[in-house]
């Protein structure tokens, strides 16, 4: 049976469980934004976040933190068993080819209506 693909929010939750080991500790996580070593995933630890915050950007930021801020090291990450590994570039590979690009919209080439005044 194939392993279930985790969504970004599920991967974040699993990473938090790996860090804290027991679910009740996640709620009380000390790496909140007030902490000097705030965790980029903190706001998403309970699978909820304020609107407008990107889980994928948070994962990218976390991965950069993990490799001391070196983008090249994120690309070369050897930890393939990390639940965040496939999201490390701040993109969701599960959506490749599934989103409709607005540039391909059939109305793209429609000429704007012009009103003649006269």
N, C-alpha and C positions, 0 to 999 in steps of 0.2 A: 504494500500500500504506500503510495507517494506521501511524502511529508507535506503537511498543510502549509501553504504560503501565508505568511503573516503580513498583515497590512502594516504601514508605518506605525500607527498607534499601538497595535498589538506587539510589534517588535520593541517599541519603547517600554511598554509595560513589562515585557519579559526581561529586558535589560535591567530595569529597576528591581525586579524580583531577584535577578542574579546578583545584583549589588547588595541588596539588603537581606536576602535569603528568606524573609518571612513577610507576608503581605501587610500586617499591621505596622511594621516599621516603615513602609513606604509612605504612609500618611504622615508620619512624623519625621520624614527625611530632613536632615540638618543642612543639606546643600541647597537651601533656598536662596533666592536672589540677594538676601541681606548678608549671606555668608561670603567670606573673601574668596572662596573657591566654589562659587555657584555652579551648579550643574545645568547645562543647556537643556536637559531633558526634564528638569524639575517640574515645570508647568504642565507637563503631559503625563506625569507619573500615575495619575488616577484616571487616565483615558479621557480627560476633559481638559479644555483650555479655553482661554478667552478667544473670542472671534478675531480673525485676522492673523493669528500666529501660525506659522508654518511648521508642521512637524518635521518635514523634510529638511528645512533649514536648520532646525534644532539638532537633527541627527548629524548634519554636516558639521555644525559647530562643535558638537560633542566629539566627533571623529578627529577634527583638527586638534582639539584639546588632548585627546588620547595620544597623538603623535607629536606633541610639543609644537603645534602650530605650523607644521611643514606640509603644505598641500601635496607635494610629491610623495611623501610617506603615506598619505591617505590612499593615493593611487596604488602604491606598492604594498598595502596592508597585508600582512601574512596571516591575520587572524580570520580565516575564512569561515570558522564556525561561530563567529559573533553574529547575533541576531540582527545587528545593524549593518552588517557588511554590505549587503546589496543596495542599501540606501545611502552609503557613505559619500556619494557625490552630490547629495541633495536632490536626487531625482528618483522617481518611482519606476523601476523597470517593469513592473506589472502592467503599466499603462502604455508601454511603447506600442505605437500603431493603433491604439484604441480611441484616442482623442481625435475629434474632428477639428481640423485646423480652419480657422475663419477665412484664411486665404483661399481655401478650396470651396468656399460657399458659392452656390450657384448664382447668388445675387451680386457677387463681386464685380462682374462685368456689366451689370445693368447701368445704363446711362442715367444720370440724375434727371429727374423731370424738370423741364424748364417751363417757366410760365412767361408767356409773351405778354408784354405790356404794350398797349398801343393805342 
